[in-house]
Amino acid sequence: MASLLVRNSICIARRSLILSCVRSSSGGPAMPDPLKGKVATSQVSMPDDLGHAVGPERFEMLAKLQGIEDPFDISVKPRAKGTRQEPTLISSIHTERMIGCVCEEDAVSINWMLLLNGEPKRCHCGYWFKLVEAHMPNLDAQ
């Protein structure tokens, strides 16, 4: 039991010594510029709201600056004819999309269905929907 404790403590000490030597010899990574690509002008020293935004929030803000009001394509779409020959087209950047159909104007429930790319699908109320490919704009190329 004592030999096991001594062996474990030596391994831990060896690991910590090696890690500290590597850290001190490498100098660490260079500090990246926190404002790179986030500030519109070089005179500004503190980023604005766009500079602090990351991920989906930043994507949405960049899209709104370029005039795209619904960047995630989640607004309510009016139904087209809805026949098998002319289905209501739903765009998506993915191969499948969950959509909801309010079958009657005063309905209190939504009928949800999963659309697959290229396959028209019929709702319970009789309307047809079809998923078509959409392309996402490159918002970082300004």
Secondary structure, 3 states (H helix, E strand, C coil): CHHHHHHHHHHHHHHHHHHHHHHHHHCCCCCCCCCCCCCCCCCCCCCCHHHHCCHHHHHHHHHHHCCCCCCCCCCCCCCCCCCCCCCEEEEECCCEEEEEECCCCCCCCCEEEEEEECCCEECCCCCEEEEEECCCCCCCCC
